[in-house]
Amino acid sequence: MRTCPQFAALREEYEREIGYLSAHSQRHVGKPSAKASATYAASTRARMARALSGHVGRCPECG
């Protein structure tokens, strides 16, 4: 599937945020903040999927 630069930038931004949240969760295992970060990472993955599929639906270059 061929994608545009905007798709790649959007995906990179979400993946960076997911990486930060996951790393925080792994560093602080057993603390409430770790559980919250893991939850936020999971919801961010869902938001990323929704945003990217919406982009593909609207973008003439990607879709």
C-alpha positions as CSV (number, residue, x, y, z in Angstrom):
1,M,0.0,0.0,0.0
2,R,1.4,3.4,-1.0
3,T,1.0,6.2,1.5
4,C,1.7,9.9,1.5
5,P,4.1,11.8,3.7
6,Q,1.3,13.1,5.9
7,F,0.3,9.5,6.7
8,A,3.9,8.7,7.7
9,A,4.2,11.8,9.9
10,L,0.9,11.0,11.6
11,R,1.9,7.4,12.3
12,E,5.3,8.4,13.5
13,E,3.8,10.9,16.0
14,Y,1.4,8.3,17.4
15,E,4.2,5.6,17.6
16,R,6.5,8.0,19.5
17,E,3.8,8.7,22.0
18,I,3.0,5.0,22.4
19,G,6.7,4.4,22.9
20,Y,7.0,7.0,25.7
21,L,3.9,5.7,27.5
22,S,5.1,2.0,27.2
23,A,8.6,2.9,28.4
24,H,7.2,4.8,31.4
25,S,5.0,1.8,32.2
26,Q,7.9,-0.6,32.1
27,R,10.1,1.7,34.2
28,H,7.6,2.1,37.0
29,V,6.2,-1.4,37.3
30,G,3.9,-1.8,40.3
31,K,3.0,1.8,40.6
32,P,-0.4,3.3,39.8
33,S,1.3,5.6,37.2
34,A,2.5,2.5,35.3
35,K,-0.9,1.1,35.1
36,A,-2.3,4.4,33.9
37,S,0.5,4.7,31.2
38,A,-0.3,1.2,30.0
39,T,-4.0,2.1,29.7
40,Y,-3.2,5.3,27.9
41,A,-0.9,3.4,25.5
42,A,-3.6,1.0,24.7
43,S,-6.1,3.7,24.0
44,T,-3.6,5.6,22.0
45,R,-3.1,2.6,19.8
46,A,-6.9,2.5,19.1
47,R,-6.9,6.3,18.4
48,M,-4.0,5.8,16.0
49,A,-5.8,3.0,14.1
50,R,-8.9,5.2,13.9
51,A,-7.0,8.3,12.7
52,L,-5.0,6.4,10.1
53,S,-8.0,4.6,8.6
54,G,-9.8,7.9,8.5
55,H,-6.9,9.4,6.7
56,V,-6.7,6.7,4.1
57,G,-10.5,7.1,3.5
58,R,-10.1,10.9,2.9
59,C,-6.7,11.1,1.2
60,P,-6.7,10.7,-2.6
61,E,-3.0,9.7,-2.6
62,C,-3.3,7.0,0.1
63,G,-6.8,5.7,-0.8
